[in-house]
Amino acid sequence: MKIPLLLLSGWALMLPASAALPPQYQNAKDLDVMVGYLKAHEAVMATFTSIDLQHFVIHFGADCQIVFGRAYKPKPAGWVGPADPLEFKRSTCRVDADLGTG
């Protein structure tokens, strides 16, 4: 009986690990960060046109973009958990004035 149990436990170790945070919850956290940025920057909110959650980009003004990316936080080997949080990376236009002029 030990051999089938050993084979079964070995098979279970070969299965891919699942993330600790299901995609719908990770998407909600990412969207909260992006919407929070919009709410904190009135000039961007005034000319906001769309959010691209797949590429972590807010579109505003005349073809302006605010780009977010994952903050890097070191993790122990074998760590399985939620993705690193989103953070502001760059903007293609000023966010406080002259929107759309570069």
C-alpha positions in Angstrom: 0.0 0.0 0.0 2.9 2.3 0.5 3.9 2.3 -3.2 0.6 3.6 -4.5 0.5 6.3 -1.8 4.1 7.3 -2.6 3.3 7.5 -6.4 0.2 9.5 -5.7 2.1 12.0 -3.5 4.8 12.3 -6.1 2.2 13.0 -8.8 0.7 15.7 -6.6 4.1 17.5 -6.4 4.3 17.7 -10.2 1.0 19.7 -10.4 1.5 23.4 -11.0 1.1 25.6 -8.0 -1.8 27.9 -7.9 -1.6 31.6 -7.1 -2.7 32.7 -3.6 -4.9 35.4 -5.1 -7.4 34.5 -7.8 -7.3 36.7 -10.9 -10.6 38.6 -10.2 -9.2 39.7 -6.8 -5.8 40.7 -8.3 -7.6 42.7 -11.0 -9.7 44.4 -8.4 -6.6 45.4 -6.4 -4.9 46.7 -9.5 -7.9 48.7 -10.6 -8.2 50.2 -7.1 -4.6 51.5 -7.4 -5.3 53.0 -10.9 -8.6 54.6 -9.9 -6.9 55.9 -6.7 -4.4 57.7 -8.9 -7.1 59.2 -11.0 -8.9 60.5 -7.9 -5.7 62.0 -6.5 -5.0 63.9 -9.8 -7.8 66.2 -10.8 -6.2 67.3 -14.0 -5.9 63.7 -15.2 -9.5 62.9 -14.0 -10.8 65.9 -16.0 -9.5 64.5 -19.3 -9.6 60.8 -18.5 -10.6 58.6 -21.4 -9.9 54.9 -20.5 -8.1 52.4 -18.4 -6.2 49.5 -20.0 -6.0 47.0 -17.1 -4.2 44.4 -19.3 -1.2 46.8 -19.8 -1.7 48.9 -16.7 -2.2 52.2 -18.5 -4.5 55.2 -17.9 -5.3 57.2 -21.1 -6.1 60.9 -20.7 -5.8 64.2 -22.5 -4.7 64.3 -26.1 -3.1 60.9 -26.4 -1.4 61.0 -23.0 -0.7 57.9 -20.9 0.1 57.1 -17.3 2.0 53.8 -17.0 2.0 51.6 -14.0 4.1 48.5 -13.3 4.7 46.0 -10.6 6.8 47.1 -7.6 9.6 44.5 -7.1 9.7 43.0 -3.6 12.2 40.1 -3.0 10.6 36.9 -2.0 11.9 33.7 -0.5 12.6 30.8 -2.9 9.4 28.8 -3.7 7.1 31.7 -2.8 3.6 31.4 -4.2 1.5 34.4 -3.5 -0.2 37.5 -4.8 1.5 39.6 -7.5 3.6 42.6 -6.3 1.5 45.8 -6.0 1.1 48.2 -8.9 3.0 51.5 -8.7 3.2 54.6 -10.9 6.1 54.3 -13.4 5.8 57.2 -15.7 3.6 59.6 -17.6 3.9 60.7 -21.2 2.5 64.1 -20.4 2.5 66.4 -17.4 -0.3 65.5 -15.0 -0.8 69.0 -13.5 -1.2 71.3 -16.5 -1.0 71.6 -20.3 -2.6 68.2 -20.9 -2.0 66.8 -24.3 0.9 69.1 -25.2 3.7 66.7 -24.2 
